[in-house]
């Protein structure tokens, strides 16, 4: 149903994205990504690594690394997919928010809600330089 290919949304070294191999209908489950949760107080160690860009909030007291293809979905403020956290199964479940055509990149809103247009955390850091 999905595959990893080069994305045009990034010009960096890791410019991968998730793409539909076939047409996907609105509401269809795209991927169940297992998670590796850890307590929030351990996140300060993860923040020193590239993995920090791939961590998701996982309830009030935990953060999680989303495994499988979960780390490779790119961001859009006009996403064609969304995710729900399934705490019972310890997965992030990705669903089509609208019909997705074969060959189209599958995009989610990193803010967690489809219509949330708040600035992303990694853009805020670039927009608010510190005065040393």
C-alpha positions as CSV (number, residue, x, y, z in Angstrom):
1,X,0.0,0.0,0.0
2,X,2.9,2.4,0.8
3,X,6.5,2.7,0.1
4,X,9.5,4.9,0.9
5,X,10.8,7.1,-1.9
6,X,12.7,10.4,-2.3
7,X,10.6,13.4,-1.3
8,X,10.8,16.8,-3.0
9,X,9.8,18.4,0.3
10,X,13.3,18.4,1.6
11,X,16.6,19.0,0.0
12,X,18.6,17.5,2.9
13,X,20.5,14.2,3.0
14,X,17.5,12.4,4.5
15,X,14.9,13.5,2.0
16,X,12.6,10.4,2.2
17,X,8.9,10.3,2.4
18,X,6.0,7.8,2.4
19,X,4.2,7.4,-0.9
20,X,1.0,5.6,-1.9
21,X,1.6,2.5,-4.1
22,X,-2.1,2.4,-4.9
23,X,-5.2,4.6,-4.5
24,X,-6.1,4.9,-0.8
25,X,-9.7,5.8,0.2
26,X,-10.5,8.4,2.8
27,X,-10.7,6.7,6.2
28,X,-8.6,3.7,5.2
29,X,-5.9,2.6,7.6
30,X,-2.6,3.2,6.0
31,X,-0.1,2.0,8.6
32,X,0.1,0.9,12.3
33,X,3.4,2.0,13.6
34,X,4.6,0.5,16.8
35,X,6.0,2.9,19.4
36,X,8.9,2.9,21.8
37,X,7.7,5.0,24.7
38,X,10.0,6.5,27.4
39,X,9.4,8.8,30.4
40,X,9.5,12.6,29.6
41,X,12.4,13.1,32.0
42,X,14.6,11.0,29.7
43,X,13.9,13.2,26.7
44,X,16.7,15.6,27.6
45,X,19.1,12.8,26.4
46,X,17.2,12.3,23.2
47,X,17.3,16.0,22.5
48,X,21.0,15.8,22.0
49,X,20.5,13.5,19.0
50,X,18.9,13.5,15.6
51,X,16.1,11.3,17.1
52,X,14.6,14.3,18.8
53,X,13.2,15.4,15.4
54,X,11.3,12.1,15.2
55,X,9.9,11.9,18.8
56,X,6.1,12.3,19.4
57,X,4.2,13.2,22.6
58,X,2.8,10.0,24.0
59,X,0.3,11.0,26.7
60,X,1.1,13.3,29.5
61,X,4.1,11.6,31.0
62,X,5.8,10.0,28.0
63,X,7.4,10.7,24.7
64,X,7.8,8.0,22.0
65,X,9.8,7.1,19.0
66,X,7.4,6.0,16.3
67,X,8.8,2.9,14.5
68,X,8.1,1.4,11.2
69,X,7.2,4.0,8.5
70,X,5.9,6.3,11.3
71,X,9.1,8.4,11.4
72,X,9.1,9.0,7.7
73,X,5.8,10.7,7.1
74,X,6.5,14.3,6.1
75,X,4.6,17.4,7.4
76,X,2.0,19.5,5.7
77,X,-0.6,22.1,6.9
78,X,-2.9,20.6,4.2
79,X,-2.3,16.9,5.0
80,X,-4.0,14.0,3.2
81,X,-3.5,11.7,6.3
82,X,-3.8,11.9,10.0
83,X,-2.9,9.7,13.0
84,X,-4.5,8.5,16.2
85,X,-2.5,7.2,19.1
86,X,-3.6,3.7,20.1
87,X,-2.4,3.4,23.7
88,X,-3.9,-0.1,24.0
89,X,-1.8,-1.5,21.2
90,X,1.1,1.0,21.6
91,X,0.8,2.1,18.0
92,X,0.3,5.3,16.0
93,X,-2.4,4.5,13.5
94,X,-2.2,6.5,10.3
95,X,-5.4,6.9,8.3
96,X,-6.2,8.7,5.0
97,X,-7.8,12.0,5.8
98,X,-8.9,12.3,2.2
99,X,-8.6,10.1,-0.9
100,X,-4.9,9.6,-1.8
101,X,-3.9,8.8,-5.4
102,X,-1.3,6.2,-6.3
103,X,2.2,7.9,-6.4
104,X,1.1,10.7,-4.1
105,X,3.1,11.5,-1.0
106,X,1.3,10.7,2.2
107,X,1.5,13.8,4.5
108,X,0.5,14.4,8.1
109,X,0.3,17.6,10.2
110,X,3.1,17.3,12.8
111,X,1.0,19.3,15.2
112,X,-1.3,16.3,15.7
113,X,-4.5,17.8,14.5
114,X,-5.3,18.2,10.8
115,X,-6.3,21.9,11.0
116,X,-3.7,23.1,13.6
117,X,-1.5,25.7,11.9
118,X,0.7,26.5,14.8
119,X,4.4,27.0,14.0
120,X,6.4,23.7,14.3
121,X,8.8,23.4,17.1
122,X,11.9,23.2,14.9
123,X,10.8,26.3,13.0
124,X,10.2,28.3,16.2
125,X,13.8,27.6,17.2
126,X,15.0,29.2,13.9
127,X,12.7,32.1,14.2
128,X,13.6,33.0,17.8
129,X,17.4,33.2,18.0
130,X,18.9,33.6,21.5
131,X,20.9,36.6,22.4
132,X,24.2,35.3,23.8
